[in-house]
């Protein structure tokens, strides 16, 4: 796993990332969303989690061509929380080898960027 940088921009604001994963069922996707957004006794690791699907994924697995119905989980957080989210997904994902892909956000509206940063900043200040 490549380490993500601290995520702070020159102006002191937080850089955002979007992380994708997939699950077999809507229930699994919802469980991931709830875990990342922080249920009653935990702080959020993400500001927003969107669930798409169902969709069909085609791939090769252990030498065989496979296709499955899946749900895509799209996670918005700050770059400084990226490694924490990836570690959380790795530990809590139901797949043997889950797709976990993080992409930097290259442009974002000021208001949305502040909202994401403020939502996950609560994780640091609440503890």
VOBA-1610 file (N, C-alpha, C; in pm, whole numbers, padded with zeros to 5 digits, always signed):
BEGIN
Unk+00084-00117+00000Unk+00000+00000+00000Unk+00089+00124+00000Unk+00065+00214-00094Unk+00138+00339-00097Unk+00082+00432+00009Unk+00168+00495+00082Unk+00126+00588+00187Unk+00079+00718+00123Unk-00034+00769+00169Unk-00084+00897+00121Unk-00016+01007+00200Unk+00006+01124+00135Unk+00070+01233+00209Unk-00028+01293+00310Unk+00017+01392+00381Unk-00064+01450+00488Unk-00192+01510+00435Unk-00195+01552+00310Unk-00318+01600+00251Unk-00344+01748+00269Unk-00254+01820+00330Unk-00278+01962+00349Unk-00228+02040+00229Unk-00310+02132+00180Unk-00273+02216+00067Unk-00199+02339+00117Unk-00139+02414+00025Unk-00061+02532+00060Unk-00142+02633+00140Unk-00271+02644+00115Unk-00354+02741+00187Unk-00404+02687+00321Unk-00359+02567+00360Unk-00398+02509+00488Unk-00524+02424+00482Unk-00591+02422+00367Unk-00712+02340+00356Unk-00673+02195+00326Unk-00767+02106+00339Unk-00742+01964+00319Unk-00771+01923+00174Unk-00681+01845+00114Unk-00704+01788-00016Unk-00805+01673+00000Unk-00892+01656-00097Unk-00993+01551-00091Unk-00954+01433-00177Unk-01004+01315-00139Unk-00991+01196-00222Unk-01126+01127-00230Unk-01141+01048-00334Unk-01257+00962-00351Unk-01204+00819-00355Unk-01265+00732-00277Unk-01224+00592-00269Unk-01341+00506-00317Unk-01312+00409-00404Unk-01413+00317-00455Unk-01388+00177-00404Unk-01497+00107-00377Unk-01492-00036-00354Unk-01624-00093-00406Unk-01637-00224-00405Unk-01761-00289-00447Unk-01798-00398-00347Unk-01927-00431-00344Unk-01977-00538-00258Unk-02076-00623-00336Unk-02103-00742-00285Unk-02199-00832-00351Unk-02344-00791-00327Unk-02370-00731-00211Unk-02509-00701-00176Unk-02523-00557-00129Unk-02645-00507-00138Unk-02675-00374-00087Unk-02654-00369+00064Unk-02688-00476+00134Unk-02670-00481+00279Unk-02522-00465+00316Unk-02432-00531+00243Unk-02288-00516+00268Unk-02244-00372+00243Unk-02292-00312+00134Unk-02257-00173+00102Unk-02306-00078+00210Unk-02428-00100+00258Unk-02482-00015+00364Unk-02404-00032+00494Unk-02359-00152+00523Unk-02279-00176+00642Unk-02146-00099+00635Unk-02085-00098+00518Unk-01961-00021+00498Unk-01989+00128+00516Unk-02097+00176+00456Unk-02132+00318+00468Unk-02151+00357+00614Unk-02228+00279+00687Unk-02253+00310+00829Unk-02124+00306+00910Unk-02038+00209+00883Unk-01912+00200+00956Unk-01822+00319+00931Unk-01816+00366+00806Unk-01729+00479+00773Unk-01786+00612+00819Unk-01917+00623+00822Unk-01980+00749+00863Unk-01990+00761+01014Unk-01959+00653+01084Unk-01959+00658+01229Unk-02098+00639+01286Unk-02118+00525+01342Unk-02246+00500+01408Unk-02245+00571+01542Unk-02338+00543+01629Unk-02359+00619+01752Unk-02233+00640+01835Unk-02146+00540+01842Unk-02031+00549+01933Unk-01897+00570+01862Unk-01899+00602+01733Unk-01773+00622+01661Unk-01777+00751+01580Unk-01661+00808+01553Unk-01650+00930+01474Unk-01638+00895+01326Unk-01678+00987+01238Unk-01674+00959+01094Unk-01534+00957+01036Unk-01512+00862+00945Unk-01389+00858+00867Unk-01414+00916+00728Unk-01540+00935+00693Unk-01579+00989+00563Unk-01691+01089+00583Unk-01704+01181+00489Unk-01812+01280+00494Unk-01937+01228+00423Unk-01917+01146+00322Unk-02028+01100+00239Unk-01992+00965+00179Unk-02090+00877+00174Unk-02073+00749+00107Unk-02194+00729+00016Unk-02169+00709-00111Unk-02276+00683-00207Unk-02270+00538-00250Unk-02388+00481-00276Unk-02398+00341-00319Unk-02469+00338-00453Unk-02403+00282-00554Unk-02460+00264-00688Unk-02491+00117-00709Unk-02583+00091-00798Unk-02605-00047-00838Unk-02751-00085-00828Unk-02775-00207-00858Unk-02676-00308-00893Unk-02617-00286-01033Unk-02499-00340-01051Unk-02428-00338-01178Unk-02361-00473-01196Unk-02314-00499-01316Unk-02246-00625-01343Unk-02097-00599-01360Unk-02016-00673-01286Unk-01871-00665-01298Unk-01820-00793-01364Unk-01732-00777-01462Unk-01664-00889-01528Unk-01517-00882-01490Unk-01456-00996-01459Unk-01317-00999-01416Unk-01264-01141-01424Unk-01132-01152-01415Unk-01067-01283-01404Unk-01032-01306-01258Unk-01065-01424-01206Unk-01033-01458-01068Unk-00986-01603-01065Unk-00863-01621-01019Unk-00802-01754-01008Unk-00811-01830-01141Unk-00782-01756-01250Unk-00775-01816-01382Unk-00909-01832-01454Unk-01017-01795-01392Unk-01149-01813-01451Unk-01212-01677-01481Unk-01284-01670-01594Unk-01362-01552-01626Unk-01488-01554-01541Unk-01510-01448-01466Unk-01624-01440-01373Unk-01707-01316-01404Unk-01832-01320-01363Unk-01915-01199-01363Unk-02012-01209-01246Unk-02031-01097-01181Unk-02114-01092-01061Unk-02193-00962-01060Unk-02306-00966-00996Unk-02380-00845-00966Unk-02318-00783-00842Unk-02288-00653-00849Unk-02224-00585-00738Unk-02286-00447-00717Unk-02252-00388-00603Unk-02286-00250-00572Unk-02156-00174-00553Unk-02147-00057-00616Unk-02028+00026-00602Unk-02047+00120-00483Unk-01944+00131-00401Unk-01945+00219-00284Unk-01842+00329-00311Unk-01888+00454-00312Unk-01803+00569-00341Unk-01792+00652-00214Unk-01669+00670-00167Unk-01642+00729-00036Unk-01569+00862-00055Unk-01619+00969+00008Unk-01553+01100+00002Unk-01494+01132+00138Unk-01365+01162+00138Unk-01295+01196+00263Unk-01177+01287+00229Unk-01098+01321+00328Unk-00978+01400+00304Unk-00860+01305+00283Unk-00760+01355+00215Unk-00642+01273+00189Unk-00576+01228+00318Unk-00580+01310+00421Unk-00518+01271+00548Unk-00589+01153+00613Unk-00715+01128+00578Unk-00787+01011+00629Unk-00783+00893+00532Unk-00721+00911+00416Unk-00721+00808+00313Unk-00666+00674+00358Unk-00549+00674+00420Unk-00489+00549+00466Unk-00573+00484+00575Unk-00631+00565+00662Unk-00718+00512+00769Unk-00840+00444+00707Unk-00902+00508+00608Unk-01019+00449+00541Unk-00980+00321+00469Unk-00869+00321+00399Unk-00825+00200+00328Unk-00797+00087+00426Unk-00732+00118+00537Unk-00708+00015+00639Unk-00839-00037+00696Unk-00934+00052+00722Unk-01065+00012+00775Unk-01136-00080+00675Unk-01135-00040+00546Unk-01198-00124+00443Unk-01131-00261+00436Unk-01000-00264+00439Unk-00927-00391+00431Unk-00967-00483+00547Unk-00984-00427+00665Unk-01018-00507+00782Unk-01165-00548+00787Unk-01254-00470+00725Unk-01398-00491+00741Unk-01471-00536+00616Unk-01401-00547+00504Unk-01466-00583+00376Unk-01491-00733+00371Unk-01607-00775+00318Unk-01637-00918+00313Unk-01561-00996+00205Unk-01500-00929+00108Unk-01430-00999+00000Unk-01293-01047+00045Unk-01249-01156-00016Unk-01113-01206+00007Unk-01010-01104-00041Unk-01034-01045-00157Unk-00944-00944-00213Unk-01029-00831-00270Unk-01070-00735-00186Unk-01159-00629-00233Unk-01089-00530-00324Unk-01167-00474-00415Unk-01121-00359-00492Unk-01126-00239-00400Unk-01012-00178-00379Unk-01006-00053-00302Unk-00916+00040-00381Unk-00975+00144-00440Unk-00903+00235-00528Unk-00926+00378-00477Unk-00819+00453-00458Unk-00830+00592-00415Unk-00778+00684-00525Unk-00854+00790-00549Unk-00816+00888-00651Unk-00819+01027-00591Unk-00718+01110-00621Unk-00721+01247-00570Unk-00828+01328-00644Unk-00888+01421-00573Unk-00982+01515-00634Unk-00899+01634-00682Unk-00907+01665-00810Unk-00824+01773-00863Unk-00893+01909-00860Unk-01024+01909-00845Unk-01098+02035-00832Unk-01226+02008-00755Unk-01264+02105-00671Unk-01384+02091-00589Unk-01435+02231-00556Unk-01565+02246-00544Unk-01619+02375-00503Unk-01575+02403-00359Unk-01554+02531-00329Unk-01506+02569-00196Unk-01598+02518-00086Unk-01726+02536-00103Unk-01821+02496+00000Unk-01821+02347+00025Unk-01821+02268-00081Unk-01820+02122-00065Unk-01689+02075-00002Unk-01579+02132-00046Unk-01449+02095+00011Unk-01443+02123+00160Unk-01494+02240+00202Unk-01498+02273+00345Unk-01588+02176+00421Unk-01703+02142+00361Unk-01797+02051+00427Unk-01733+01914+00452Unk-01666+01858+00350Unk-01599+01728+00367Unk-01493+01738+00476Unk-01408+01840+00468Unk-01301+01855+00567Unk-01359+01872+00708Unk-01462+01952+00722Unk-01523+01973+00854Unk-01587+01845+00906Unk-01648+01766+00819Unk-01716+01642+00861Unk-01617+01543+00920Unk-01501+01527+00859Unk-01405+01430+00912Unk-01315+01490+01018Unk-01302+01624+01019Unk-01222+01689+01122Unk-01283+01661+01260Unk-01413+01641+01265Unk-01479+01609+01391Unk-01421+01482+01451Unk-01371+01391+01367Unk-01310+01267+01416Unk-01186+01297+01499Unk-01115+01399+01462Unk-00992+01435+01532Unk-01024+01514+01659Unk-01117+01608+01649Unk-01146+01694+01763Unk-01237+01631+01866Unk-01317+01529+01827Unk-01409+01464+01921Unk-01340+01366+02013Unk-01226+01311+01972Unk-01161+01206+02051Unk-01085+01260+02169
//
